[in-house]
Amino acid sequence: MRSSKDNGLAILLIGLGLLVLLGVLGPLLGWLFSLIIPVAMIALGYYGIRRGNSFFGWIILIIGVIALMGKLSWIIGPVLGIALIVYGFSKLKGGKNRHYY
């Protein structure tokens, strides 16, 4: 009988394969499944780092973060712009929380 570790990897690979197929074949859900793959890579990279295989864990984690940033780039720019505007107004307003270093 096979160990549960081998079964877990096989189930994970089948699940990822299904997500890839649904992302390719389901045009209405493609954007959702295209986000799941980078998130799964980030989770697997973190899991690898926690389990002691830090080299490959960091590689998978970094690739997942870069892929997720690429998928969410349409929202990262405006959010960064809004954050800069809010921070600028808070600096202009000053108030009691102003610190001079």
C-alpha positions in Angstrom: 0.0 0.0 0.0 1.3 3.5 -0.8 1.9 6.1 1.8 -0.5 9.0 2.3 2.3 11.4 1.3 2.3 10.0 -2.3 -1.5 10.0 -2.4 -1.6 13.7 -1.3 0.8 14.7 -4.0 -1.2 12.8 -6.6 -4.5 14.5 -5.5 -2.8 17.9 -5.5 -1.5 17.3 -9.1 -5.0 16.1 -10.2 -6.6 19.2 -8.6 -4.1 21.6 -10.3 -4.6 19.9 -13.6 -8.4 20.3 -13.3 -7.9 24.0 -12.4 -5.7 24.5 -15.5 -8.2 22.8 -17.7 -11.1 24.7 -16.3 -9.1 27.9 -16.8 -8.5 27.1 -20.4 -11.9 25.7 -21.2 -14.1 28.0 -19.1 -13.9 31.5 -20.6 -16.3 32.9 -18.0 -14.4 31.5 -15.1 -10.9 31.8 -16.7 -10.0 34.9 -14.8 -10.9 33.3 -11.5 -8.9 30.2 -12.2 -6.0 32.2 -13.5 -5.7 33.8 -10.0 -6.0 30.5 -8.2 -2.8 29.1 -9.8 -0.5 31.9 -8.5 -2.1 31.8 -5.1 -1.6 28.0 -5.0 2.0 28.5 -5.9 2.5 31.0 -3.1 0.9 28.5 -0.7 3.0 25.6 -1.9 6.1 27.8 -1.7 5.3 28.7 1.9 4.6 25.1 2.7 7.9 24.1 1.2 9.7 26.7 3.3 8.0 25.6 6.5 8.8 21.9 5.7 12.6 22.6 5.4 13.0 22.7 1.6 13.7 26.4 1.6 15.5 26.7 -1.8 12.7 25.4 -3.9 10.1 26.8 -1.6 11.4 30.3 -2.1 11.7 29.9 -5.9 8.0 28.7 -6.1 6.9 31.5 -3.7 8.7 34.2 -5.7 7.3 33.0 -9.0 3.8 32.9 -7.5 4.1 36.4 -6.2 5.4 37.7 -9.6 2.6 35.9 -11.4 -0.1 37.3 -9.0 1.3 40.8 -9.3 1.1 40.4 -13.1 -2.5 39.3 -12.9 -3.5 42.1 -10.5 -1.5 44.9 -12.1 -4.7 46.5 -13.3 -5.6 47.3 -9.7 -2.1 47.7 -8.1 -1.4 51.0 -10.0 -4.6 52.8 -8.9 -4.4 51.5 -5.3 -0.8 52.8 -5.1 -1.9 56.2 -6.5 -4.7 56.5 -4.0 -2.4 55.5 -1.2 0.1 58.2 -2.2 -2.6 60.8 -2.4 -4.0 59.9 1.0 -0.5 59.9 2.5 0.3 63.3 1.0 -2.9 64.8 2.4 -2.1 63.4 5.8 1.3 65.0 5.6 -0.2 68.3 4.6 -2.8 68.1 7.3 -0.2 67.6 10.0 -2.0 67.6 13.3 -1.1 66.1 16.7 0.5 62.9 15.2 3.2 64.9 13.4 6.7 63.7 14.3 10.0 65.5 13.5 13.0 63.3 13.3 
